[in-house]
Amino acid sequence: MASKRSSYRILSLAGGGYLGLYTAAVLAALEQRCGEPIARRFDLIAGTSVGGILAIALAFEIPVSTIVALFRQHGEKIFSSRHLPSNDIGRLLDLARSVLGPKYDGLALREALEEIFANRTLGESQHAIVVPAVNVSLSQTKIFKTPHGPASIGDEQLRAVDVAMATSAAPAYFPAVRIGEHLYADGGIFAVAPDQVALHEAEHFLQIKASRIQMLSIGTATENYRPADPIEADDGAIGWLSSGRLILTTVSVQQQHVHAMLEDRLGERYMRIDSGWGNHGLGIDVATRDAADRLLKMAEESVDALDPRFLSRALDG
């Protein structure tokens, strides 16, 4: 999987639950522009949570349009067709769904992923990927990898479906996923934006000089996220957990922080695509038709706003 390009190109895809439809739609538009599987334009792909699902799909050259269709077709089965609760009683009822167990059982997600990944393993991947998760049995970070280098082996026999389920098993939303002897949960606990994970993989494990590295990072439409409800100093569980405020804050600030650091490290060789939040009734697990339509529109607007020179640098080198 050695690169023949003068630059070493990385694609990094952030996590964010159903907000990943935005990421998928951006990728689909870019892939259409490429006229070939977009993974062929990159040497390494990193993805966390829903970004990990996308990264695995790209690694097998599954058309991104197929993933967009999966979001549209299965979103309400995987999550729900409920809108965000609009009052305290609704918020309490929504929180109650995850008090004694995860909010969703994950069965619809696994079924949808098995449709596209079947029994493929990481060792069968056509492109190099790194996918963060958390080993909750040992309280350790885990980076699932394709066998793309001497120090990046050991996961090649793992099923793509299991890895995809593990990286997206957000606590309180989905059950942890057993792989071998251990249970795994969402990589967004520590690396919702896997840009640094990918940079470390390239520099440390693959011995790529930083001066050669170019990265395109795509977010999940949480740029400048602000809670819709007023914030109080003494907010408790309802204030922090309702409407996904805690997890959306985590997603947004991790992406902001990583973005700033990677800009410092790579300068103009670090490129980012994301959309402002805007409070359009969106959420980590809001999979309504209105939410899907809004995310698709935001993706279209993001791509239309890109300078042609940006696109050329990001995709053509």
Secondary structure by P-SEA (a helix, b strand, c coil): cccccccbbbbbbbbbcccaaaaaaaaaaaaaaacccccccccbbbbccaaaaaaaaaaacccaaaaaaaaaaccccccccccccccaaaaaaaaacccccccccaaaaaaaaaacccccccccccccbbbbbbcccccbbbbbbccccccccccccccaaaaaaaaacccccccccccccccccccccccccaaaaaaaaaccccccccccbbbbbbcccccccccccccccccccccccccaaaaaaaaaaaaaaaaaaaaaaccccbbbbbbcccccccccccccaaaaaaaaaaaaaaaaaccaaaaaaaccc
